[in-house]
Every structure is written in structure tokens, then in C-alpha cells.
Amino acid sequence: MKKHPILILAGNDRVATSLVHALAFQEFETFVAASEPYAHALYLVSDARRVSLRRTDDPKYVADLLGQCAEHKIRAIIPSSDAELLL
């Protein structure tokens, strides 16, 4: 079965952690992205599926996010905080 790559944004680390656990045995290849290098959710996936992002208040945040999605062939993004929803 082909797994679909998705990206969970770890702005709210507790929500992101719960999402990673909830999707662990589904048909998704879960990537986690955060601007904070010590976000717990990042360490629930392999190194290859960790994505480092700029802060959400950086003007290049959206371009960086979309570039990372293109690089990893990610077609779905799941935000975990209100700040990420606005973007």
C-alpha cells in the first residue's frame, strides 16, 4: 500500500505530538515541521521526516514551507496552532 506524505506543523507541540501518534498506523508517511529545534513532535519521526522551518512571523515562512512540501512531495499540511492557520 502506498503511503501518502503529510506534514504536521508543530506550532502547538502537544497537538502535533497527539496527531503523530494518531496517524502512526494509518496510510500516511508523516513528516513534522517546526521552527523550534527542540519540539518534541520532531523526535517522533525519523531524521529524514523532520523539517526545519522559519518562524511564522518571518516574511519568507510560507515560501519556505511550500518549498519543503515540494521537496518531499507533500500535498497535505495539518496545522496545530492558530498562528499556522492564519498563514
PDB file with one MODEL, atoms N, CA, C and O in Angstrom:
MODEL        1
ATOM      1  N   MET A   1       0.841  -1.176   0.000  1.00  0.00           N
ATOM      2  CA  MET A   1       0.000   0.000   0.000  1.00  0.00           C
ATOM      3  C   MET A   1       0.893   1.248   0.000  1.00  0.00           C
ATOM      4  O   MET A   1       1.816   1.348   0.809  1.00  0.00           O
ATOM      5  N   LYS A   2       0.626   2.183  -0.889  1.00  0.00           N
ATOM      6  CA  LYS A   2       1.378   3.423  -0.965  1.00  0.00           C
ATOM      7  C   LYS A   2       0.950   4.358   0.163  1.00  0.00           C
ATOM      8  O   LYS A   2      -0.240   4.572   0.391  1.00  0.00           O
ATOM      9  N   LYS A   3       1.931   4.907   0.858  1.00  0.00           N
ATOM     10  CA  LYS A   3       1.631   5.859   1.922  1.00  0.00           C
ATOM     11  C   LYS A   3       1.668   7.266   1.363  1.00  0.00           C
ATOM     12  O   LYS A   3       2.525   7.597   0.543  1.00  0.00           O
ATOM     13  N   HIS A   4       0.737   8.092   1.806  1.00  0.00           N
ATOM     14  CA  HIS A   4       0.619   9.463   1.354  1.00  0.00           C
ATOM     15  C   HIS A   4       1.395  10.381   2.295  1.00  0.00           C
ATOM     16  O   HIS A   4       1.141  10.369   3.500  1.00  0.00           O
ATOM     17  N   PRO A   5       2.337  11.181   1.776  1.00  0.00           N
ATOM     18  CA  PRO A   5       3.096  12.079   2.653  1.00  0.00           C
ATOM     19  C   PRO A   5       2.258  13.256   3.128  1.00  0.00           C
ATOM     20  O   PRO A   5       1.613  13.935   2.328  1.00  0.00           O
ATOM     21  N   ILE A   6       2.272  13.491   4.428  1.00  0.00           N
ATOM     22  CA  ILE A   6       1.583  14.638   5.026  1.00  0.00           C
ATOM     23  C   ILE A   6       2.567  15.355   5.937  1.00  0.00           C
ATOM     24  O   ILE A   6       3.554  14.770   6.385  1.00  0.00           O
ATOM     25  N   LEU A   7       2.295  16.611   6.204  1.00  0.00           N
ATOM     26  CA  LEU A   7       3.153  17.405   7.068  1.00  0.00           C
ATOM     27  C   LEU A   7       2.340  17.946   8.228  1.00  0.00           C
ATOM     28  O   LEU A   7       1.312  18.593   8.029  1.00  0.00           O
ATOM     29  N   ILE A   8       2.802  17.680   9.437  1.00  0.00           N
ATOM     30  CA  ILE A   8       2.185  18.231  10.643  1.00  0.00           C
ATOM     31  C   ILE A   8       3.074  19.365  11.116  1.00  0.00           C
ATOM     32  O   ILE A   8       4.269  19.174  11.341  1.00  0.00           O
ATOM     33  N   LEU A   9       2.491  20.549  11.266  1.00  0.00           N
ATOM     34  CA  LEU A   9       3.225  21.700  11.776  1.00  0.00           C
ATOM     35  C   LEU A   9       3.171  21.667  13.299  1.00  0.00           C
ATOM     36  O   LEU A   9       2.094  21.551  13.884  1.00  0.00           O
ATOM     37  N   ALA A  10       4.319  21.769  13.931  1.00  0.00           N
ATOM     38  CA  ALA A  10       4.404  21.589  15.384  1.00  0.00           C
ATOM     39  C   ALA A  10       4.401  22.903  16.156  1.00  0.00           C
ATOM     40  O   ALA A  10       5.128  23.042  17.140  1.00  0.00           O
ATOM     41  N   GLY A  11       3.594  23.868  15.724  1.00  0.00           N
ATOM     42  CA  GLY A  11       3.472  25.128  16.448  1.00  0.00           C
ATOM     43  C   GLY A  11       2.927  24.918  17.853  1.00  0.00           C
ATOM     44  O   GLY A  11       3.368  25.576  18.796  1.00  0.00           O
ATOM     45  N   ASN A  12       1.983  24.016  17.996  1.00  0.00           N
ATOM     46  CA  ASN A  12       1.490  23.593  19.303  1.00  0.00           C
ATOM     47  C   ASN A  12       1.990  22.158  19.469  1.00  0.00           C
ATOM     48  O   ASN A  12       1.392  21.219  18.944  1.00  0.00           O
ATOM     49  N   ASP A  13       3.071  22.003  20.191  1.00  0.00           N
ATOM     50  CA  ASP A  13       3.751  20.715  20.256  1.00  0.00           C
ATOM     51  C   ASP A  13       2.875  19.596  20.824  1.00  0.00           C
ATOM     52  O   ASP A  13       2.994  18.447  20.398  1.00  0.00           O
ATOM     53  N   ARG A  14       2.007  19.914  21.768  1.00  0.00           N
ATOM     54  CA  ARG A  14       1.134  18.875  22.336  1.00  0.00           C
ATOM     55  C   ARG A  14       0.150  18.350  21.297  1.00  0.00           C
ATOM     56  O   ARG A  14      -0.068  17.143  21.190  1.00  0.00           O
ATOM     57  N   VAL A  15      -0.438  19.259  20.537  1.00  0.00           N
ATOM     58  CA  VAL A  15      -1.371  18.853  19.484  1.00  0.00           C
ATOM     59  C   VAL A  15      -0.631  18.067  18.412  1.00  0.00           C
ATOM     60  O   VAL A  15      -1.109  17.026  17.963  1.00  0.00           O
ATOM     61  N   ALA A  16       0.537  18.561  18.000  1.00  0.00           N
ATOM     62  CA  ALA A  16       1.329  17.883  16.974  1.00  0.00           C
ATOM     63  C   ALA A  16       1.718  16.479  17.426  1.00  0.00           C
ATOM     64  O   ALA A  16       1.645  15.531  16.644  1.00  0.00           O
ATOM     65  N   THR A  17       2.131  16.343  18.680  1.00  0.00           N
ATOM     66  CA  THR A  17       2.505  15.032  19.216  1.00  0.00           C
ATOM     67  C   THR A  17       1.316  14.077  19.162  1.00  0.00           C
ATOM     68  O   THR A  17       1.464  12.920  18.768  1.00  0.00           O
ATOM     69  N   SER A  18       0.155  14.552  19.552  1.00  0.00           N
ATOM     70  CA  SER A  18      -1.053  13.716  19.508  1.00  0.00           C
ATOM     71  C   SER A  18      -1.384  13.299  18.079  1.00  0.00           C
ATOM     72  O   SER A  18      -1.773  12.157  17.835  1.00  0.00           O
ATOM     73  N   LEU A  19      -1.229  14.224  17.138  1.00  0.00           N
ATOM     74  CA  LEU A  19      -1.503  13.903  15.734  1.00  0.00           C
ATOM     75  C   LEU A  19      -0.539  12.849  15.195  1.00  0.00           C
ATOM     76  O   LEU A  19      -0.950  11.934  14.481  1.00  0.00           O
ATOM     77  N   VAL A  20       0.738  12.979  15.535  1.00  0.00           N
ATOM     78  CA  VAL A  20       1.726  11.983  15.085  1.00  0.00           C
ATOM     79  C   VAL A  20       1.349  10.609  15.605  1.00  0.00           C
ATOM     80  O   VAL A  20       1.384   9.631  14.859  1.00  0.00           O
ATOM     81  N   HIS A  21       0.990  10.527  16.877  1.00  0.00           N
ATOM     82  CA  HIS A  21       0.580   9.237  17.457  1.00  0.00           C
ATOM     83  C   HIS A  21      -0.697   8.709  16.801  1.00  0.00           C
ATOM     84  O   HIS A  21      -0.804   7.516  16.517  1.00  0.00           O
ATOM     85  N   ALA A  22      -1.650   9.584  16.563  1.00  0.00           N
ATOM     86  CA  ALA A  22      -2.932   9.170  15.982  1.00  0.00           C
ATOM     87  C   ALA A  22      -2.775   8.659  14.551  1.00  0.00           C
ATOM     88  O   ALA A  22      -3.504   7.762  14.130  1.00  0.00           O
ATOM     89  N   LEU A  23      -1.836   9.222  13.809  1.00  0.00           N
ATOM     90  CA  LEU A  23      -1.665   8.854  12.404  1.00  0.00           C
ATOM     91  C   LEU A  23      -0.580   7.801  12.177  1.00  0.00           C
ATOM     92  O   LEU A  23      -0.321   7.415  11.037  1.00  0.00           O
ATOM     93  N   ALA A  24       0.049   7.340  13.247  1.00  0.00           N
ATOM     94  CA  ALA A  24       1.194   6.435  13.128  1.00  0.00           C
ATOM     95  C   ALA A  24       0.894   5.159  12.349  1.00  0.00           C
ATOM     96  O   ALA A  24       1.756   4.681  11.611  1.00  0.00           O
ATOM     97  N   PHE A  25      -0.264   4.612  12.489  1.00  0.00           N
ATOM     98  CA  PHE A  25      -0.557   3.332  11.844  1.00  0.00           C
ATOM     99  C   PHE A  25      -1.570   3.476  10.718  1.00  0.00           C
ATOM    100  O   PHE A  25      -2.240   2.512  10.345  1.00  0.00           O
ATOM    101  N   GLN A  26      -1.677   4.676  10.185  1.00  0.00           N
ATOM    102  CA  GLN A  26      -2.596   4.931   9.080  1.00  0.00           C
ATOM    103  C   GLN A  26      -1.820   4.876   7.766  1.00  0.00           C
ATOM    104  O   GLN A  26      -0.650   4.495   7.744  1.00  0.00           O
ATOM    105  N   GLU A  27      -2.465   5.251   6.693  1.00  0.00           N
ATOM    106  CA  GLU A  27      -1.845   5.184   5.377  1.00  0.00           C
ATOM    107  C   GLU A  27      -1.078   6.452   5.022  1.00  0.00           C
ATOM    108  O   GLU A  27      -1.072   6.872   3.865  1.00  0.00           O
ATOM    109  N   PHE A  28      -0.433   7.063   6.013  1.00  0.00           N
ATOM    110  CA  PHE A  28       0.297   8.298   5.803  1.00  0.00           C
ATOM    111  C   PHE A  28       1.769   8.142   6.142  1.00  0.00           C
ATOM    112  O   PHE A  28       2.132   7.419   7.070  1.00  0.00           O
ATOM    113  N   GLU A  29       2.609   8.825   5.386  1.00  0.00           N
ATOM    114  CA  GLU A  29       4.014   8.969   5.728  1.00  0.00           C
ATOM    115  C   GLU A  29       4.107  10.342   6.384  1.00  0.00           C
ATOM    116  O   GLU A  29       4.082  11.365   5.700  1.00  0.00           O
ATOM    117  N   THR A  30       4.213  10.364   7.692  1.00  0.00           N
ATOM    118  CA  THR A  30       4.103  11.595   8.455  1.00  0.00           C
ATOM    119  C   THR A  30       5.433  12.327   8.576  1.00  0.00           C
ATOM    120  O   THR A  30       6.426  11.765   9.036  1.00  0.00           O
ATOM    121  N   PHE A  31       5.437  13.593   8.155  1.00  0.00           N
ATOM    122  CA  PHE A  31       6.553  14.499   8.348  1.00  0.00           C
ATOM    123  C   PHE A  31       6.138  15.491   9.426  1.00  0.00           C
ATOM    124  O   PHE A  31       4.953  15.792   9.572  1.00  0.00           O
ATOM    125  N   VAL A  32       7.109  16.001  10.181  1.00  0.00           N
ATOM    126  CA  VAL A  32       6.824  17.009  11.198  1.00  0.00           C
ATOM    127  C   VAL A  32       7.738  18.207  10.955  1.00  0.00           C
ATOM    128  O   VAL A  32       8.938  18.050  10.727  1.00  0.00           O
ATOM    129  N   ALA A  33       7.158  19.401  11.007  1.00  0.00           N
ATOM    130  CA  ALA A  33       7.919  20.634  10.804  1.00  0.00           C
ATOM    131  C   ALA A  33       7.778  21.548  12.004  1.00  0.00           C
ATOM    132  O   ALA A  33       6.707  21.653  12.602  1.00  0.00           O
ATOM    133  N   ALA A  34       8.881  22.211  12.350  1.00  0.00           N
ATOM    134  CA  ALA A  34       8.851  23.157  13.458  1.00  0.00           C
ATOM    135  C   ALA A  34       9.963  24.178  13.280  1.00  0.00           C
ATOM    136  O   ALA A  34      10.995  23.900  12.669  1.00  0.00           O
ATOM    137  N   SER A  35       9.733  25.355  13.821  1.00  0.00           N
ATOM    138  CA  SER A  35      10.790  26.372  13.832  1.00  0.00           C
ATOM    139  C   SER A  35      11.635  26.212  15.098  1.00  0.00           C
ATOM    140  O   SER A  35      12.778  26.667  15.148  1.00  0.00           O
ATOM    141  N   GLU A  36      11.082  25.581  16.092  1.00  0.00           N
ATOM    142  CA  GLU A  36      11.777  25.315  17.356  1.00  0.00           C
ATOM    143  C   GLU A  36      12.507  23.968  17.239  1.00  0.00           C
ATOM    144  O   GLU A  36      11.849  22.939  17.083  1.00  0.00           O
ATOM    145  N   PRO A  37      13.843  23.946  17.310  1.00  0.00           N
ATOM    146  CA  PRO A  37      14.578  22.696  17.095  1.00  0.00           C
ATOM    147  C   PRO A  37      14.365  21.627  18.168  1.00  0.00           C
ATOM    148  O   PRO A  37      14.708  20.464  17.957  1.00  0.00           O
ATOM    149  N   TYR A  38      13.806  22.009  19.310  1.00  0.00           N
ATOM    150  CA  TYR A  38      13.602  21.043  20.390  1.00  0.00           C
ATOM    151  C   TYR A  38      12.141  20.639  20.557  1.00  0.00           C
ATOM    152  O   TYR A  38      11.771  20.087  21.594  1.00  0.00           O
ATOM    153  N   ALA A  39      11.318  20.900  19.568  1.00  0.00           N
ATOM    154  CA  ALA A  39       9.912  20.489  19.636  1.00  0.00           C
ATOM    155  C   ALA A  39       9.842  18.963  19.743  1.00  0.00           C
ATOM    156  O   ALA A  39      10.438  18.251  18.935  1.00  0.00           O
ATOM    157  N   HIS A  40       9.129  18.482  20.722  1.00  0.00           N
ATOM    158  CA  HIS A  40       9.042  17.042  20.991  1.00  0.00           C
ATOM    159  C   HIS A  40       8.541  16.259  19.778  1.00  0.00           C
ATOM    160  O   HIS A  40       9.050  15.177  19.485  1.00  0.00           O
ATOM    161  N   ALA A  41       7.565  16.791  19.087  1.00  0.00           N
ATOM    162  CA  ALA A  41       6.968  16.078  17.951  1.00  0.00           C
ATOM    163  C   ALA A  41       7.988  15.760  16.860  1.00  0.00           C
ATOM    164  O   ALA A  41       7.842  14.766  16.150  1.00  0.00           O
ATOM    165  N   LEU A  42       9.015  16.590  16.721  1.00  0.00           N
ATOM    166  CA  LEU A  42      10.053  16.326  15.717  1.00  0.00           C
ATOM    167  C   LEU A  42      10.728  14.983  15.943  1.00  0.00           C
ATOM    168  O   LEU A  42      11.116  14.308  14.990  1.00  0.00           O
ATOM    169  N   TYR A  43      10.864  14.603  17.189  1.00  0.00           N
ATOM    170  CA  TYR A  43      11.623  13.398  17.531  1.00  0.00           C
ATOM    171  C   TYR A  43      10.767  12.135  17.555  1.00  0.00           C
ATOM    172  O   TYR A  43      11.218  11.073  17.983  1.00  0.00           O
ATOM    173  N   LEU A  44       9.532  12.266  17.093  1.00  0.00           N
ATOM    174  CA  LEU A  44       8.658  11.098  16.962  1.00  0.00           C
ATOM    175  C   LEU A  44       8.732  10.494  15.561  1.00  0.00           C
ATOM    176  O   LEU A  44       8.153   9.440  15.297  1.00  0.00           O
ATOM    177  N   VAL A  45       9.449  11.172  14.671  1.00  0.00           N
ATOM    178  CA  VAL A  45       9.635  10.676  13.304  1.00  0.00           C
ATOM    179  C   VAL A  45      11.136  10.570  13.029  1.00  0.00           C
ATOM    180  O   VAL A  45      11.950  11.128  13.766  1.00  0.00           O
ATOM    181  N   SER A  46      11.492   9.860  11.977  1.00  0.00           N
ATOM    182  CA  SER A  46      12.904   9.683  11.643  1.00  0.00           C
ATOM    183  C   SER A  46      13.525  11.009  11.187  1.00  0.00           C
ATOM    184  O   SER A  46      12.811  11.945  10.828  1.00  0.00           O
ATOM    185  N   ASP A  47      14.840  11.076  11.206  1.00  0.00           N
ATOM    186  CA  ASP A  47      15.556  12.289  10.770  1.00  0.00           C
ATOM    187  C   ASP A  47      15.123  12.734   9.378  1.00  0.00           C
ATOM    188  O   ASP A  47      14.999  13.931   9.118  1.00  0.00           O
ATOM    189  N   ALA A  48      14.896  11.794   8.501  1.00  0.00           N
ATOM    190  CA  ALA A  48      14.531  12.104   7.114  1.00  0.00           C
ATOM    191  C   ALA A  48      13.162  12.770   7.012  1.00  0.00           C
ATOM    192  O   ALA A  48      12.851  13.395   5.998  1.00  0.00           O
ATOM    193  N   ARG A  49      12.336  12.640   8.064  1.00  0.00           N
ATOM    194  CA  ARG A  49      10.986  13.209   8.019  1.00  0.00           C
ATOM    195  C   ARG A  49      10.813  14.397   8.956  1.00  0.00           C
ATOM    196  O   ARG A  49       9.693  14.779   9.291  1.00  0.00           O
ATOM    197  N   ARG A  50      11.943  14.979   9.377  1.00  0.00           N
ATOM    198  CA  ARG A  50      11.924  16.199  10.183  1.00  0.00           C
ATOM    199  C   ARG A  50      12.206  17.386   9.273  1.00  0.00           C
ATOM    200  O   ARG A  50      13.142  17.357   8.474  1.00  0.00           O
ATOM    201  N   VAL A  51      11.400  18.419   9.396  1.00  0.00           N
ATOM    202  CA  VAL A  51      11.548  19.600   8.559  1.00  0.00           C
ATOM    203  C   VAL A  51      11.745  20.824   9.457  1.00  0.00           C
ATOM    204  O   VAL A  51      10.936  21.094  10.344  1.00  0.00           O
ATOM    205  N   SER A  52      12.819  21.547   9.214  1.00  0.00           N
ATOM    206  CA  SER A  52      13.093  22.766   9.963  1.00  0.00           C
ATOM    207  C   SER A  52      12.524  23.948   9.189  1.00  0.00           C
ATOM    208  O   SER A  52      12.777  24.100   7.994  1.00  0.00           O
ATOM    209  N   LEU A  53      11.757  24.776   9.878  1.00  0.00           N
ATOM    210  CA  LEU A  53      11.126  25.934   9.237  1.00  0.00           C
ATOM    211  C   LEU A  53      11.551  27.229   9.908  1.00  0.00           C
ATOM    212  O   LEU A  53      12.072  27.235  11.024  1.00  0.00           O
ATOM    213  N   ARG A  54      11.317  28.314   9.203  1.00  0.00           N
ATOM    214  CA  ARG A  54      11.499  29.646   9.773  1.00  0.00           C
ATOM    215  C   ARG A  54      10.361  29.891  10.775  1.00  0.00           C
ATOM    216  O   ARG A  54       9.395  29.130  10.822  1.00  0.00           O
ATOM    217  N   ARG A  55      10.483  30.949  11.565  1.00  0.00           N
ATOM    218  CA  ARG A  55       9.405  31.323  12.484  1.00  0.00           C
ATOM    219  C   ARG A  55       8.208  31.815  11.670  1.00  0.00           C
ATOM    220  O   ARG A  55       8.381  32.321  10.562  1.00  0.00           O
ATOM    221  N   THR A  56       7.015  31.672  12.204  1.00  0.00           N
ATOM    222  CA  THR A  56       5.810  32.060  11.466  1.00  0.00           C
ATOM    223  C   THR A  56       5.733  33.559  11.198  1.00  0.00           C
ATOM    224  O   THR A  56       5.007  33.977  10.296  1.00  0.00           O
ATOM    225  N   ASP A  57       6.455  34.371  11.947  1.00  0.00           N
ATOM    226  CA  ASP A  57       6.435  35.814  11.689  1.00  0.00           C
ATOM    227  C   ASP A  57       7.487  36.256  10.664  1.00  0.00           C
ATOM    228  O   ASP A  57       7.593  37.443  10.357  1.00  0.00           O
ATOM    229  N   ASP A  58       8.252  35.316  10.143  1.00  0.00           N
ATOM    230  CA  ASP A  58       9.240  35.607   9.102  1.00  0.00           C
ATOM    231  C   ASP A  58       8.511  35.763   7.765  1.00  0.00           C
ATOM    232  O   ASP A  58       7.691  34.912   7.421  1.00  0.00           O
ATOM    233  N   PRO A  59       8.787  36.824   7.004  1.00  0.00           N
ATOM    234  CA  PRO A  59       8.096  37.029   5.725  1.00  0.00           C
ATOM    235  C   PRO A  59       8.309  35.898   4.712  1.00  0.00           C
ATOM    236  O   PRO A  59       7.510  35.734   3.790  1.00  0.00           O
ATOM    237  N   LYS A  60       9.364  35.133   4.879  1.00  0.00           N
ATOM    238  CA  LYS A  60       9.660  34.033   3.952  1.00  0.00           C
ATOM    239  C   LYS A  60       9.115  32.690   4.438  1.00  0.00           C
ATOM    240  O   LYS A  60       9.401  31.653   3.839  1.00  0.00           O
ATOM    241  N   TYR A  61       8.341  32.703   5.510  1.00  0.00           N
ATOM    242  CA  TYR A  61       7.831  31.461   6.101  1.00  0.00           C
ATOM    243  C   TYR A  61       7.021  30.628   5.098  1.00  0.00           C
ATOM    244  O   TYR A  61       7.283  29.437   4.929  1.00  0.00           O
ATOM    245  N   VAL A  62       6.056  31.240   4.444  1.00  0.00           N
ATOM    246  CA  VAL A  62       5.181  30.499   3.529  1.00  0.00           C
ATOM    247  C   VAL A  62       5.978  29.933   2.354  1.00  0.00           C
ATOM    248  O   VAL A  62       5.778  28.782   1.965  1.00  0.00           O
ATOM    249  N   ALA A  63       6.876  30.735   1.789  1.00  0.00           N
ATOM    250  CA  ALA A  63       7.702  30.260   0.672  1.00  0.00           C
ATOM    251  C   ALA A  63       8.574  29.087   1.111  1.00  0.00           C
ATOM    252  O   ALA A  63       8.731  28.117   0.370  1.00  0.00           O
ATOM    253  N   ASP A  64       9.139  29.174   2.312  1.00  0.00           N
ATOM    254  CA  ASP A  64       9.958  28.089   2.857  1.00  0.00           C
ATOM    255  C   ASP A  64       9.113  26.831   3.055  1.00  0.00           C
ATOM    256  O   ASP A  64       9.530  25.731   2.693  1.00  0.00           O
ATOM    257  N   LEU A  65       7.928  27.001   3.628  1.00  0.00           N
ATOM    258  CA  LEU A  65       7.019  25.876   3.863  1.00  0.00           C
ATOM    259  C   LEU A  65       6.646  25.191   2.549  1.00  0.00           C
ATOM    260  O   LEU A  65       6.710  23.966   2.447  1.00  0.00           O
ATOM    261  N   LEU A  66       6.261  25.970   1.554  1.00  0.00           N
ATOM    262  CA  LEU A  66       5.877  25.392   0.264  1.00  0.00           C
ATOM    263  C   LEU A  66       7.068  24.723  -0.428  1.00  0.00           C
ATOM    264  O   LEU A  66       6.908  23.696  -1.088  1.00  0.00           O
ATOM    265  N   GLY A  67       8.237  25.292  -0.280  1.00  0.00           N
ATOM    266  CA  GLY A  67       9.443  24.680  -0.843  1.00  0.00           C
ATOM    267  C   GLY A  67       9.740  23.333  -0.213  1.00  0.00           C
ATOM    268  O   GLY A  67      10.110  22.384  -0.905  1.00  0.00           O
ATOM    269  N   GLN A  68       9.580  23.248   1.093  1.00  0.00           N
ATOM    270  CA  GLN A  68       9.796  21.969   1.796  1.00  0.00           C
ATOM    271  C   GLN A  68       8.765  20.931   1.350  1.00  0.00           C
ATOM    272  O   GLN A  68       9.086  19.755   1.180  1.00  0.00           O
ATOM    273  N   CYS A  69       7.535  21.378   1.165  1.00  0.00           N
ATOM    274  CA  CYS A  69       6.486  20.454   0.709  1.00  0.00           C
ATOM    275  C   CYS A  69       6.802  19.933  -0.700  1.00  0.00           C
ATOM    276  O   CYS A  69       6.631  18.746  -0.977  1.00  0.00           O
ATOM    277  N   ALA A  70       7.254  20.808  -1.569  1.00  0.00           N
ATOM    278  CA  ALA A  70       7.605  20.384  -2.930  1.00  0.00           C
ATOM    279  C   ALA A  70       8.767  19.392  -2.898  1.00  0.00           C
ATOM    280  O   ALA A  70       8.758  18.391  -3.615  1.00  0.00           O
ATOM    281  N   GLU A  71       9.753  19.674  -2.071  1.00  0.00           N
ATOM    282  CA  GLU A  71      10.929  18.800  -1.970  1.00  0.00           C
ATOM    283  C   GLU A  71      10.561  17.393  -1.517  1.00  0.00           C
ATOM    284  O   GLU A  71      11.119  16.415  -2.015  1.00  0.00           O
ATOM    285  N   HIS A  72       9.625  17.285  -0.573  1.00  0.00           N
ATOM    286  CA  HIS A  72       9.244  15.984  -0.018  1.00  0.00           C
ATOM    287  C   HIS A  72       7.965  15.416  -0.633  1.00  0.00           C
ATOM    288  O   HIS A  72       7.465  14.382  -0.190  1.00  0.00           O
ATOM    289  N   LYS A  73       7.437  16.097  -1.657  1.00  0.00           N
ATOM    290  CA  LYS A  73       6.213  15.669  -2.351  1.00  0.00           C
ATOM    291  C   LYS A  73       5.003  15.592  -1.412  1.00  0.00           C
ATOM    292  O   LYS A  73       4.156  14.707  -1.539  1.00  0.00           O
ATOM    293  N   ILE A  74       4.942  16.534  -0.475  1.00  0.00           N
ATOM    294  CA  ILE A  74       3.847  16.601   0.497  1.00  0.00           C
ATOM    295  C   ILE A  74       2.703  17.394  -0.116  1.00  0.00           C
ATOM    296  O   ILE A  74       2.907  18.489  -0.641  1.00  0.00           O
ATOM    297  N   ARG A  75       1.499  16.836  -0.046  1.00  0.00           N
ATOM    298  CA  ARG A  75       0.334  17.501  -0.630  1.00  0.00           C
ATOM    299  C   ARG A  75      -0.685  17.933   0.415  1.00  0.00           C
ATOM    300  O   ARG A  75      -1.667  18.596   0.080  1.00  0.00           O
ATOM    301  N   ALA A  76      -0.468  17.570   1.677  1.00  0.00           N
ATOM    302  CA  ALA A  76      -1.408  17.952   2.740  1.00  0.00           C
ATOM    303  C   ALA A  76      -0.620  18.443   3.951  1.00  0.00           C
ATOM    304  O   ALA A  76       0.349  17.815   4.379  1.00  0.00           O
ATOM    305  N   ILE A  77      -1.057  19.578   4.491  1.00  0.00           N
ATOM    306  CA  ILE A  77      -0.432  20.184   5.670  1.00  0.00           C
ATOM    307  C   ILE A  77      -1.479  20.269   6.769  1.00  0.00           C
ATOM    308  O   ILE A  77      -2.602  20.713   6.533  1.00  0.00           O
ATOM    309  N   ILE A  78      -1.107  19.841   7.975  1.00  0.00           N
ATOM    310  CA  ILE A  78      -2.017  19.909   9.115  1.00  0.00           C
ATOM    311  C   ILE A  78      -1.412  20.874  10.144  1.00  0.00           C
ATOM    312  O   ILE A  78      -0.411  20.548  10.782  1.00  0.00           O
ATOM    313  N   PRO A  79      -2.012  22.054  10.306  1.00  0.00           N
ATOM    314  CA  PRO A  79      -1.516  22.999  11.302  1.00  0.00           C
ATOM    315  C   PRO A  79      -1.953  22.557  12.708  1.00  0.00           C
ATOM    316  O   PRO A  79      -2.982  21.902  12.872  1.00  0.00           O
ATOM    317  N   SER A  80      -1.153  22.927  13.716  1.00  0.00           N
ATOM    318  CA  SER A  80      -1.524  22.552  15.080  1.00  0.00           C
ATOM    319  C   SER A  80      -1.711  23.764  15.987  1.00  0.00           C
ATOM    320  O   SER A  80      -1.949  23.607  17.185  1.00  0.00           O
ATOM    321  N   SER A  81      -1.607  24.973  15.430  1.00  0.00           N
ATOM    322  CA  SER A  81      -1.842  26.174  16.235  1.00  0.00           C
ATOM    323  C   SER A  81      -2.550  27.237  15.400  1.00  0.00           C
ATOM    324  O   SER A  81      -2.548  27.183  14.170  1.00  0.00           O
ATOM    325  N   ASP A  82      -3.150  28.193  16.082  1.00  0.00           N
ATOM    326  CA  ASP A  82      -3.865  29.271  15.386  1.00  0.00           C
ATOM    327  C   ASP A  82      -2.942  30.109  14.510  1.00  0.00           C
ATOM    328  O   ASP A  82      -3.354  30.551  13.438  1.00  0.00           O
ATOM    329  N   ALA A  83      -1.701  30.338  14.942  1.00  0.00           N
ATOM    330  CA  ALA A  83      -0.764  31.147  14.154  1.00  0.00           C
ATOM    331  C   ALA A  83      -0.510  30.503  12.794  1.00  0.00           C
ATOM    332  O   ALA A  83      -0.352  31.205  11.795  1.00  0.00           O
ATOM    333  N   GLU A  84      -0.472  29.197  12.752  1.00  0.00           N
ATOM    334  CA  GLU A  84      -0.240  28.493  11.486  1.00  0.00           C
ATOM    335  C   GLU A  84      -1.496  28.508  10.617  1.00  0.00           C
ATOM    336  O   GLU A  84      -1.390  28.496   9.391  1.00  0.00           O
ATOM    337  N   LEU A  85      -2.661  28.535  11.215  1.00  0.00           N
ATOM    338  CA  LEU A  85      -3.903  28.575  10.451  1.00  0.00           C
ATOM    339  C   LEU A  85      -4.024  29.874   9.650  1.00  0.00           C
ATOM    340  O   LEU A  85      -4.522  29.870   8.524  1.00  0.00           O
ATOM    341  N   LEU A  86      -3.576  30.963  10.225  1.00  0.00           N
ATOM    342  CA  LEU A  86      -3.673  32.254   9.556  1.00  0.00           C
ATOM    343  C   LEU A  86      -2.879  32.273   8.245  1.00  0.00           C
ATOM    344  O   LEU A  86      -3.281  32.916   7.276  1.00  0.00           O
ATOM    345  N   LEU A  87      -1.767  31.572   8.230  1.00  0.00           N
ATOM    346  CA  LEU A  87      -0.917  31.573   7.045  1.00  0.00           C
ATOM    347  C   LEU A  87      -1.505  30.653   5.995  1.00  0.00           C
ATOM    348  O   LEU A  87      -0.938  30.510   4.912  1.00  0.00           O
TER     349      LEU A  87
ENDMDL
END
